[in-house]
């Protein structure tokens, strides 16, 4: 059951349940949303400065969540976080193309 829903900058979705957080980019053509396991404290800070990911800072931990994946992309411990000092780049995977089509494989 969703307990709280916020939309930031008319684009980024953050919703919480008792045991998960949902983050999404509503402006992306695919409307990508992720649901990751999370112990919600209400003190989280969300950063949307890097395309394709949401950075969540809480209690000395920085979690990077990629939109469309239901597990954290990464996690690190830090006492200080600034979205101006962190840069994240996620390479989108291209769909697999059968390069052996000439061989009939």
Secondary structure, 3 states (H helix, E strand, C coil): CCCEEEEECCCEEEEECCCEEEEEECCCCCCCEEEEECCCCCCCEEECCCCCEEEEEECCEEEEEECCCCCCCEEEECCCCCCCCCCCCCCCCCCCCCCCHHHCC
